[in-house]
Amino acid sequence: MVDSSPFKSVQSSQVILKELMVPSYANFGGKVHGGVLLSLMDKIAYTCAATHAKAYCVTASVDSVDFVNPVEVGELVTLFASVNYVGKSSMEVGIKVISEDFKKDVVKHTNTSYFTMVAVDEETKKPVPVPGLLLETDQELRRFVMGKLRKQLRTAHRKEITQLRKTLDKTRELQEIEGENCRLQEAT
């Protein structure tokens, strides 16, 4: 059931997760596999959103995840999550990931991403309302405004892609892919 409080502070649902990167997390290149980091990001996004909503939450979308710096086995990874923006039943959770090499005394930013989480009723699987966000600092206000802008951009982008899909024309598309690294295999 959703918490009946009309507004909750950003701080009340912020989450920090720390995890040591062990050898079983390594990919074929010897770095920590990106999927491990994505899994940790999804976990912290859920924890942050569910704490705010006091409800079961699902991942609706993930904005681009750019791997800025590689993560090495043996480093300590710290994830910071915060609800930036709330709609009626959705929440944008901002996640920042840093890694720390104790031996070299090096701390590096590895990722920043935005997860859209939706609070849902566990039985009906229908979206449920979430508490509003109490903005207490200039940074929280800025993050809320930027979250709203990102939501508007995602909505506009989905509409644009839908419209483009409706106007696809094989002749024009064949012209568009000239010079690209592909070859059309004719049906026999």
Secondary structure per residue as TSV (DSSP state, phi and psi in degrees):
chain	resnum	aa	ss	phi	psi
A	1	M	-	360.0	144.4
A	2	V	-	-75.7	140.2
A	3	D	-	-60.3	138.6
A	4	S	-	-83.6	-3.9
A	5	S	-	-64.1	131.7
A	6	P	S	-71.2	-29.3
A	7	F	E	-141.8	145.0
A	8	K	E	-130.5	147.2
A	9	S	E	-71.8	155.3
A	10	V	S	-61.3	-44.0
A	11	Q	G	-60.6	-29.7
A	12	S	G	-66.3	-17.2
A	13	S	G	-123.4	8.3
A	14	Q	-	-66.0	144.0
A	15	V	E	-134.0	142.2
A	16	I	E	-123.4	131.8
A	17	L	E	-126.6	129.7
A	18	K	E	-119.8	137.3
A	19	E	E	-148.4	135.7
A	20	L	E	-78.4	134.1
A	21	M	-	-85.6	111.5
A	22	V	-	-97.7	162.2
A	23	P	G	-54.9	-31.4
A	24	S	G	-68.7	-11.5
A	25	Y	G	-86.8	-5.3
A	26	A	B	-74.1	146.1
A	27	N	-	-93.4	-173.4
A	28	F	T	-66.6	-18.6
A	29	G	T	-90.4	-0.1
A	30	G	S	87.3	-2.1
A	31	K	B	-94.6	168.6
A	32	V	B	-69.2	131.4
A	33	H	-	-62.5	133.9
A	34	G	H	-57.7	-32.3
A	35	G	H	-63.7	-32.5
A	36	V	H	-64.3	-45.7
A	37	L	H	-64.9	-41.0
A	38	L	H	-62.0	-40.1
A	39	S	H	-63.1	-43.2
A	40	L	H	-63.9	-39.3
A	41	M	H	-64.5	-40.9
A	42	D	H	-65.0	-40.2
A	43	K	H	-62.6	-46.1
A	44	I	H	-71.2	-33.2
A	45	A	H	-63.3	-43.6
A	46	Y	H	-61.9	-47.8
A	47	T	H	-59.3	-44.5
A	48	C	H	-64.8	-48.6
A	49	A	H	-65.7	-44.5
A	50	A	H	-65.6	-34.4
A	51	T	H	-64.8	-42.4
A	52	H	H	-67.5	-47.7
A	53	A	H	-81.6	-21.4
A	54	K	T	53.6	42.2
A	55	A	S	-151.1	162.9
A	56	Y	E	-65.2	137.4
A	57	C	E	-129.1	148.8
A	58	V	E	-122.2	153.7
A	59	T	E	-80.9	119.9
A	60	A	E	-93.6	-38.8
A	61	S	E	-161.4	162.0
A	62	V	E	-131.7	123.4
A	63	D	-	-67.1	171.7
A	64	S	-	-51.4	142.2
A	65	V	-	-114.3	105.8
A	66	D	-	-98.6	124.3
A	67	F	-	-86.8	96.3
A	68	V	-	-72.4	-41.3
A	69	N	S	-138.8	144.6
A	70	P	-	-71.4	155.2
A	71	V	-	-110.0	131.5
A	72	E	B	-97.2	149.4
A	73	V	T	-59.3	137.2
A	74	G	T	97.7	-13.4
A	75	E	-	-83.5	154.9
A	76	L	E	-95.8	123.2
A	77	V	E	-101.3	133.1
A	78	T	E	-120.6	128.0
A	79	L	E	-111.8	134.7
A	80	F	E	-116.3	127.9
A	81	A	E	-128.3	142.5
A	82	S	E	-150.2	139.5
A	83	V	E	-74.8	119.6
A	84	N	E	-94.3	-36.9
A	85	Y	E	-147.6	143.4
A	86	V	E	-129.2	142.5
A	87	G	-	-106.6	-142.1
A	88	K	S	-75.4	-49.1
A	89	S	S	-128.7	-4.5
A	90	S	E	-106.6	157.4
A	91	M	E	-140.0	138.6
A	92	E	E	-95.8	124.8
A	93	V	E	-108.9	118.6
A	94	G	E	-87.2	135.8
A	95	I	E	-129.0	129.8
A	96	K	E	-117.8	134.6
A	97	V	E	-120.6	130.8
A	98	I	E	-127.0	154.1
A	99	S	E	-124.3	151.7
A	100	E	E	-132.1	125.2
A	101	D	E	-101.7	107.6
A	102	F	T	-65.8	-39.3
A	103	K	T	-64.5	-40.4
A	104	K	T	-95.8	-3.5
A	105	D	T	54.1	48.8
A	106	V	E	-119.8	128.6
A	107	V	E	-116.9	130.3
A	108	K	E	-135.7	144.3
A	109	H	E	-78.1	128.3
A	110	T	E	-111.0	-34.9
A	111	N	E	-153.1	151.5
A	112	T	E	-137.3	135.8
A	113	S	E	-151.9	164.0
A	114	Y	E	-126.1	120.9
A	115	F	E	-103.9	132.8
A	116	T	E	-96.8	119.0
A	117	M	E	-113.5	144.2
A	118	V	E	-122.8	130.7
A	119	A	E	-79.8	131.0
A	120	V	E	-132.6	152.6
A	121	D	-	-72.1	130.1
A	122	E	T	-64.7	-29.2
A	123	E	T	-86.0	-50.5
A	124	T	T	-85.7	-18.4
A	125	K	-	63.2	16.2
A	126	K	-	-90.4	146.7
A	127	P	B	-59.6	144.4
A	128	V	-	-124.1	152.0
A	129	P	-	-63.9	149.0
A	130	V	-	-117.1	155.7
A	131	P	-	-62.1	152.5
A	132	G	E	-70.7	173.7
A	133	L	E	-109.3	124.3
A	134	L	E	-86.8	111.8
A	135	L	-	-92.1	118.3
A	136	E	-	-112.6	-11.6
A	137	T	S	-133.6	164.3
A	138	D	H	-61.8	-37.7
A	139	Q	H	-63.8	-41.7
A	140	E	H	-65.3	-38.5
A	141	L	H	-62.7	-46.8
A	142	R	H	-61.0	-44.3
A	143	R	H	-64.4	-38.4
A	144	F	H	-63.0	-48.1
A	145	V	H	-61.7	-44.2
A	146	M	H	-65.8	-36.0
A	147	G	H	-63.3	-41.2
A	148	K	H	-63.6	-42.3
A	149	L	H	-63.2	-42.4
A	150	R	H	-62.2	-38.9
A	151	K	H	-63.0	-43.7
A	152	Q	H	-62.6	-41.6
A	153	L	H	-65.5	-41.0
A	154	R	H	-61.9	-43.8
A	155	T	H	-62.4	-45.8
A	156	A	H	-64.3	-39.2
A	157	H	H	-64.6	-43.8
A	158	R	H	-59.5	-43.0
A	159	K	H	-63.9	-41.9
A	160	E	H	-64.2	-44.1
A	161	I	H	-63.7	-42.0
A	162	T	H	-60.3	-44.4
A	163	Q	H	-65.0	-43.4
A	164	L	H	-61.9	-40.2
A	165	R	H	-60.3	-36.2
A	166	K	H	-70.5	-21.9
A	167	T	T	-105.0	12.4
A	168	L	-	-62.8	136.7
A	169	D	-	-134.9	122.1
A	170	K	H	-57.3	-43.6
A	171	T	H	-61.5	-47.3
A	172	R	H	-66.5	-39.7
A	173	E	H	-65.6	-36.9
A	174	L	H	-63.0	-37.0
A	175	Q	H	-67.5	-38.3
A	176	E	H	-65.1	-29.4
A	177	I	T	-93.4	2.0
A	178	E	T	-57.8	133.3
A	179	G	T	85.9	-6.9
A	180	E	S	-81.9	164.6
A	181	N	S	-85.1	66.4
A	182	C	-	-152.5	164.4
A	183	R	-	-142.0	134.6
A	184	L	-	-83.2	121.5
A	185	Q	-	-89.3	113.7
A	186	E	-	-69.2	138.5
A	187	A	-	-69.3	140.3
A	188	T	-	-106.1	360.0
